[in-house]
Amino acid sequence: MPLHRVCGLFVVLSACLISFTPPCDGGNILVFPLDGSHWINMKILLEELHAKGHNLTVIRAAASWYIEEKSPLYTSITVDMGEGVENFFDVYVEEHLRMLREGASLWTFLKLTKNFLFVFSQAHLTLSEALSRIFDDESMVKSLRDSQYDLVLTDPAFAQGVVLAKYLKLPLVLNVRWITSGEGHFVIAPSPLSYIPVPRSGLTDKMNFMQRIKNLFFYSIILFQQKFLVGPSYDALCDKYIEGGCDVISLLQEADIWLFRSDFVFDFPRPTMPNVVYIGGFQCKPAQPLPADLERFVQSAGEHGVIIMTLGTWIKVLTKEVTDEIASAFAKMPQKVIWKHKGERPSTLGNNTLIVDWMPQKDLLGHPQTKVFVAHGGTNGVQEAIYHGVPVLGIPLLFDQYDNLLRLQERGAGKIIQLSDVNSHSFEQALREVLHQDSYRQNMQRLSRLHRDQPISPMDQAIFWVEYVMRHEGAPHLRTEANKMPWYSYYCLDVMLLLLAAATVLLLSVLAIFRCICCRSRRKTKAKQH
């Protein structure tokens, strides 16, 4: 049988096996989510788990931004997570945007890095103290134990859920891309720094010598962050509440399944592990009809189409100077513009621009009239743009956003404009380039076709593996033993040292034998001469 037919048959059989896997009886799942934009995709996963008949309990903060106390999807446990976390981030974001506007320089980079490390170390410390209060609450601990949960599902960007799973001795499933000190792959899979870019380095998988030095430098920042700023907060928890102690990295490595919010249409190829399941774009669905008034506005654009713009959940408003420059550029475009914007109305706003507090982003991206997506580069928005095949003009502002947009730009599906470079002329020029150079749309639509061409949808993959962990009470057989090895054993340095020692002994022995033979030969020669 031809190879391509064998491969096709294998794919079909694999899909059938997953489709006909015996369903898991309604499980009891404890969810420890992360608030903000991370909750948006966690909630989508919970909706599907709830539809499958699973019972969900969500631990939420009393002052949660987005996680509602009452929901038909789940029962909530509201706890005091401490005050000030939201203020940390509000102050940090405001200061971060101000420095970005100043432009790139070594001094700006150092200040941004210092602020980033400080705000996150403070947040980790505050949330660790909140988890300590949960452990000290005997009635809550008893309730958690008596509930007989089948597993813990958590987002490990903050590790409270990871530590809680260890404390309750429950299987652990991670809804993950980011961990306490960067991108998750770096603690679970081989990650050669020669071609795997470190987050925030602004590098691709094609690096020259100087770029590899830069990559190593950024990796050292991650190690410093984990060792001295993040790790101690959780080490104190582990020493006090976990028998035998532990550390966050080892707990992450013990997770049964990593539901990884990425795929290799979006990300650069790299080594991975059997318990890493790629669910990039799992939140994406076909577009639904727009509200009538929004549909009328979109259709009024005619052949020119529509531009949509949003900067996500973190950025409430840009400075007036920047918004006026952007609005001025939009006013010069023949397209209609839908802009999610809060704050003062820009003074240069054109008649073609509709300002909204909220927009049905997925449905607009899937609308045939949408030509360009102006975005900050958050993971959710980038994956939705890929799914619907809409090219992106990106203004990276925070965290991983530049790296996300760089992956699109590297594939010719998007363009980056830095906040410090945004003015009416530069923004209009970049917008016209993405609109009128067909390669941007063609490349993005190619990514869309690649992303959609899967035997099993990312959401079905996610649900299957959550239920798999419940059916088998964990998945330890998928975890590598490499994580338990000391670094010198992992790299076989002890073996090489032994072989080198043996070779040295052998060489010295041979030299000694030759020396001995030579000495005897000389003595015999001298004896004959006498």
VOLODO-327661 format. One record per residue (C-alpha): x negated, y, z; residue in three letters. Coordinates in steps of 0.02 Angstrom, whole numbers, padded with zeros to 5 digits, always signed. Layout:
! VOLODO-327661
XYZALA...
! end
This chain:
! VOLODO-327661
+00000+00000+00000MET-00072+00175-00041PRO-00144+00269+00107LEU-00023+00416+00094HIS+00126+00297+00104ARG+00051+00210+00256VAL+00027+00379+00341CYS+00205+00430+00298GLY+00274+00268+00367LEU+00174+00293+00528PHE+00246+00468+00553VAL+00424+00407+00526VAL+00401+00262+00647LEU+00325+00377+00778SER+00473+00495+00764ALA+00594+00350+00779CYS+00506+00282+00934LEU+00522+00450+01022ILE+00700+00473+00961SER+00754+00304+01029PHE+00656+00308+01191THR+00776+00261+01332PRO+00838+00424+01407PRO+00780+00469+01582CYS+00922+00472+01708ASP+00953+00646+01775GLY+00793+00691+01865GLY+00765+00807+02012ASN+00639+00940+01961ILE+00560+01074+02071LEU+00510+01226+01968VAL+00384+01356+02026PHE+00383+01484+01884PRO+00289+01644+01850LEU+00392+01802+01831ASP+00391+01924+01686GLY+00369+01866+01506SER+00312+01694+01566HIS+00485+01667+01641TRP+00565+01698+01472ILE+00490+01541+01394ASN+00504+01440+01555MET+00690+01479+01559LYS+00710+01414+01380ILE+00631+01249+01434LEU+00745+01242+01587LEU+00898+01268+01477GLU+00853+01115+01376GLU+00814+01011+01532LEU+00980+01063+01607HIS+01070+01013+01446ALA+00988+00841+01463LYS+01068+00819+01634GLY+00920+00857+01748HIS+00942+00943+01915ASN+00832+01097+01932LEU+00778+01194+02085THR+00683+01357+02056VAL+00575+01443+02187ILE+00588+01631+02160ARG+00530+01789+02247ALA+00655+01893+02342ALA+00602+02043+02237ALA+00596+01947+02072SER+00598+02051+01912TRP+00686+01928+01798TYR+00725+01766+01891ILE+00906+01776+01948GLU+00956+01707+02117GLU+01119+01633+02051LYS+01118+01538+01887SER+01219+01396+01809PRO+01053+01317+01759LEU+00973+01293+01928TYR+00985+01306+02116THR+00866+01439+02181SER+00758+01446+02336ILE+00721+01628+02374THR+00563+01662+02472VAL+00467+01813+02530ASP+00321+01829+02410MET+00260+01989+02493GLY+00273+02167+02434GLU+00160+02262+02320GLY+00126+02139+02178VAL+00236+02236+02058GLU+00152+02398+02113ASN-00019+02320+02081PHE+00027+02288+01902PHE+00118+02452+01871ASP-00032+02553+01928VAL-00151+02439+01835TYR-00054+02451+01670VAL-00041+02641+01680GLU-00228+02660+01712GLU-00271+02528+01582HIS-00174+02617+01444LEU-00254+02783+01490ARG-00429+02709+01472MET-00385+02620+01310LEU-00337+02787+01237ARG-00512+02852+01277GLU-00588+02734+01149GLY-00716+02594+01154ALA-00876+02617+01254SER-00980+02515+01375LEU-00921+02623+01521TRP-00738+02600+01473THR-00764+02411+01458PHE-00844+02402+01630LEU-00703+02502+01709LYS-00570+02397+01623LEU-00655+02235+01678THR-00673+02297+01857LYS-00489+02346+01865ASN-00435+02182+01786PHE-00534+02077+01911LEU-00477+02181+02059PHE-00291+02180+02022VAL-00285+01994+01988PHE-00388+01948+02141SER-00267+02052+02246GLN-00116+01968+02166ALA-00188+01794+02195HIS-00223+01837+02377LEU-00048+01907+02406THR+00039+01758+02327LEU-00073+01634+02419SER-00021+01714+02583GLU+00160+01694+02529ALA+00133+01508+02499LEU+00053+01494+02670SER+00214+01563+02745ARG+00313+01429+02653ILE+00200+01292+02725PHE+00221+01365+02900ASP+00411+01361+02884ASP+00449+01188+02951GLU+00633+01191+02900SER+00589+01238+02720MET+00454+01104+02709VAL+00575+00974+02778LYS+00706+01029+02650SER+00581+01014+02508LEU+00528+00841+02564ARG+00706+00781+02593ASP+00759+00837+02419SER+00654+00695+02345GLN+00597+00786+02190TYR+00530+00683+02045ASP+00401+00811+01992LEU+00344+00992+02001VAL+00351+01098+01843LEU+00248+01257+01857THR+00157+01393+01762ASP-00022+01389+01829PRO-00075+01567+01786ALA-00050+01584+01974PHE-00080+01420+02064ALA+00052+01417+02201GLN+00151+01282+02113GLY-00006+01178+02085VAL-00050+01181+02270VAL+00131+01147+02319LEU+00135+00991+02209ALA-00021+00926+02296LYS+00053+00965+02467TYR+00215+00872+02426LEU+00118+00731+02338LYS+00223+00747+02179LEU+00179+00723+01994PRO+00134+00887+01910LEU+00181+00955+01738VAL+00109+01121+01682LEU+00195+01243+01564ASN+00032+01324+01520VAL-00083+01425+01415ARG-00166+01528+01552TRP-00234+01468+01718ILE-00302+01561+01868THR-00463+01608+01778SER-00428+01609+01592GLY-00372+01490+01456GLU-00325+01316+01512GLY-00431+01215+01391HIS-00591+01271+01477PHE-00557+01162+01632VAL-00477+01012+01547ILE-00570+00982+01384ALA-00748+00997+01314PRO-00770+01180+01265SER-00935+01213+01174PRO-00968+01399+01182LEU-01055+01391+01012SER-00888+01392+00920TYR-00748+01410+01050ILE-00717+01593+01089PRO-00690+01642+01270VAL-00532+01745+01305PRO-00556+01934+01295ARG-00719+01912+01198SER-00637+01967+01035GLY-00727+01827+00942LEU-00673+01692+00818THR-00737+01515+00796ASP-00870+01579+00675LYS-01006+01659+00781MET-01181+01717+00741ASN-01323+01715+00869PHE-01282+01882+00950MET-01097+01837+00959GLN-01140+01674+01048ARG-01236+01776+01176ILE-01082+01886+01198LYS-00973+01731+01215ASN-01085+01663+01352LEU-01077+01830+01441PHE-00886+01828+01443PHE-00888+01649+01503TYR-00999+01702+01649SER-00865+01831+01696ILE-00736+01691+01703ILE-00849+01585+01814LEU-00880+01735+01928PHE-00694+01771+01938GLN-00651+01592+01985GLN-00794+01567+02107LYS-00789+01729+02204PHE-00621+01816+02173LEU-00487+01684+02142VAL-00553+01522+02215GLY-00573+01579+02396PRO-00388+01624+02411SER-00336+01447+02365TYR-00482+01361+02453ASP-00417+01431+02617ALA-00245+01358+02581LEU-00318+01188+02535CYS-00430+01181+02689ASP-00285+01222+02804LYS-00142+01121+02729TYR-00211+00985+02615ILE-00288+00833+02696GLU-00467+00814+02638GLY-00468+00987+02560GLY-00466+01028+02375CYS-00498+01167+02252ASP-00390+01242+02116VAL-00492+01177+01970ILE-00484+00996+02031SER-00296+01014+02060LEU-00272+01077+01883LEU-00374+00932+01816GLN-00262+00811+01912GLU-00105+00874+01825ALA-00013+00735+01734ASP+00041+00831+01578ILE-00009+00999+01507TRP+00132+01071+01400LEU+00019+01191+01306PHE+00101+01344+01229ARG-00006+01345+01073SER-00043+01242+00917ASP-00178+01232+00785PHE-00082+01332+00657VAL-00105+01479+00775PHE-00263+01432+00871ASP-00437+01384+00813PHE-00475+01196+00806PRO-00559+01128+00962ARG-00581+00969+01066PRO-00431+00919+01171THR-00368+00782+01289MET-00230+00647+01284PRO-00124+00732+01419ASN-00121+00900+01327VAL+00041+00914+01226VAL+00050+01061+01106TYR+00219+01149+01108ILE+00176+01314+01025GLY+00334+01397+00961GLY+00448+01284+01064PHE+00558+01436+01102GLN+00587+01473+00917CYS+00756+01439+00838LYS+00842+01487+00674PRO+00909+01665+00675ALA+01087+01697+00730GLN+01200+01834+00655PRO+01164+02009+00719LEU+01292+02114+00813PRO+01403+02204+00687ALA+01334+02379+00717ASP+01153+02319+00705LEU+01192+02221+00546GLU+01266+02377+00466ARG+01108+02474+00508PHE+00997+02338+00437VAL+01097+02324+00277GLN+01093+02513+00254SER+00906+02496+00223ALA+00940+02425+00051GLY+00793+02358-00048GLU+00664+02442+00065HIS+00705+02331+00213GLY+00676+02354+00399VAL+00527+02375+00515ILE+00549+02318+00695ILE+00440+02370+00842MET+00427+02313+01022THR+00287+02312+01150LEU+00357+02173+01260GLY+00409+02168+01442THR+00253+02239+01527TRP+00242+02406+01437ILE+00388+02515+01485LYS+00328+02668+01390VAL+00175+02736+01301LEU+00115+02915+01325THR+00216+03051+01241LYS+00069+03092+01127GLU+00063+02914+01059VAL+00251+02893+01039THR+00263+03058+00945ASP+00125+03003+00826GLU+00209+02834+00796ILE+00381+02914+00772ALA+00307+03039+00648SER+00233+02896+00545ALA+00398+02800+00548PHE+00491+02956+00488ALA+00386+02957+00328LYS+00431+02777+00282MET+00574+02732+00163PRO+00616+02583+00273GLN+00738+02587+00418LYS+00656+02561+00588VAL+00723+02476+00745ILE+00614+02523+00893TRP+00632+02454+01069LYS+00579+02605+01170HIS+00612+02666+01346LYS+00574+02838+01408GLY+00582+03010+01333GLU+00646+03018+01154ARG+00503+03061+01034PRO+00516+03240+00969SER+00461+03185+00794THR+00591+03047+00775LEU+00661+03029+00599GLY+00839+02991+00544ASN+00783+02820+00484ASN+00734+02761+00660THR+00852+02679+00784LEU+00794+02681+00966ILE+00861+02536+01071VAL+00836+02476+01251ASP+00848+02294+01197TRP+00844+02203+01031MET+00883+02024+00977PRO+00702+01999+00926GLN+00716+01820+00862LYS+00870+01859+00758ASP+00791+02016+00684LEU+00630+01922+00641LEU+00734+01791+00552GLY+00834+01919+00453HIS+00786+01927+00267PRO+00781+02119+00276GLN+00640+02123+00404THR+00475+02165+00319LYS+00350+02200+00460VAL+00342+02168+00647PHE+00248+02302+00746VAL+00201+02216+00909ALA+00081+02212+01056HIS+00025+02034+01023GLY+00108+01935+01163GLY+00108+01747+01136THR+00298+01734+01121ASN+00313+01871+00991GLY+00166+01808+00888VAL+00236+01631+00882GLN+00408+01694+00835GLU+00332+01799+00695ALA+00241+01643+00632ILE+00401+01539+00640TYR+00499+01667+00538HIS+00354+01714+00422GLY+00350+01901+00460VAL+00179+01989+00449PRO+00121+02085+00602VAL+00044+02255+00631LEU-00028+02235+00805GLY-00070+02363+00940ILE-00155+02257+01075PRO-00136+02329+01249LEU-00163+02198+01386LEU-00233+02027+01431PHE-00238+01902+01285ASP-00152+02014+01159GLN-00307+02061+01058TYR-00358+01877+01047ASP-00184+01828+00987ASN-00181+01963+00854LEU-00359+01922+00802LEU-00303+01745+00758ARG-00171+01818+00641LEU-00292+01943+00567GLN-00422+01807+00538GLU-00292+01711+00437ARG-00240+01864+00337GLY-00066+01869+00415ALA-00083+02025+00520GLY-00182+02184+00550LYS-00245+02261+00711ILE-00246+02446+00751ILE-00322+02497+00918GLN-00224+02613+01032LEU-00369+02737+01031SER-00355+02748+00841ASP-00167+02774+00833VAL-00114+02937+00755ASN+00018+02979+00626SER-00099+02957+00477HIS-00189+02797+00533SER-00029+02713+00590PHE+00062+02755+00427GLU-00086+02695+00324GLN-00096+02529+00418ALA+00092+02506+00405LEU+00093+02536+00217ARG-00051+02412+00196GLU+00043+02272+00284VAL+00204+02317+00191LEU+00134+02327+00015HIS-00009+02203+00009GLN+00080+02041-00034ASP-00060+01936+00043SER-00001+01977+00220TYR+00174+01908+00192ARG+00111+01762+00087GLN-00015+01710+00219ASN+00112+01724+00360MET+00240+01623+00264GLN+00108+01490+00234ARG+00078+01483+00423LEU+00267+01469+00446SER+00276+01320+00328ARG+00131+01235+00418LEU+00209+01266+00588HIS+00379+01197+00538ARG+00307+01043+00452ASP+00309+00928+00604GLN+00390+00758+00630PRO+00451+00809+00803ILE+00499+00984+00859SER+00393+01064+00997PRO+00544+01071+01113MET+00581+00886+01090ASP+00398+00851+01126GLN+00408+00951+01287ALA+00566+00864+01349ILE+00499+00691+01304PHE+00341+00714+01406TRP+00430+00789+01557VAL+00545+00639+01558GLU+00397+00523+01526TYR+00316+00582+01688VAL+00479+00553+01782MET+00503+00379+01708ARG+00327+00324+01753HIS+00304+00428+01912GLU+00156+00518+01837GLY+00033+00490+01696ALA-00137+00460+01778PRO-00190+00346+01634HIS-00201+00499+01521LEU-00323+00592+01633ARG-00507+00582+01595THR-00633+00526+01725GLU-00755+00656+01658ALA-00683+00785+01777ASN-00743+00683+01928LYS-00922+00670+01866MET-01059+00788+01927PRO-01124+00901+01791TRP-01291+00811+01776TYR-01202+00644+01749SER-01079+00721+01625TYR-01223+00780+01516TYR-01323+00619+01550CYS-01465+00721+01621LEU-01497+00586+01752ASP-01506+00454+01614VAL-01623+00562+01510MET-01730+00595+01664LEU-01742+00408+01699LEU-01786+00369+01518LEU-01913+00510+01517LEU-01988+00444+01679ALA-01994+00267+01609ALA-02073+00328+01447ALA-02199+00429+01548THR-02243+00279+01657VAL-02260+00170+01503LEU-02370+00297+01417LEU-02479+00320+01571LEU-02491+00131+01591SER-02548+00110+01411VAL-02674+00250+01434LEU-02736+00170+01595ALA-02755+00000+01510ILE-02851+00078+01366PHE-02958+00174+01488ARG-02993+00017+01586CYS-03039-00079+01428ILE-03152+00062+01371CYS-03238+00070+01540CYS-03270-00118+01541ARG-03337-00109+01363SER-03458+00030+01414ARG-03520-00068+01567ARG-03552-00223+01462LYS-03647-00119+01333THR-03754-00040+01469LYS-03787-00212+01547ALA-03850-00281+01381LYS-03962-00131+01355GLN-04044-00160+01525HIS
! end
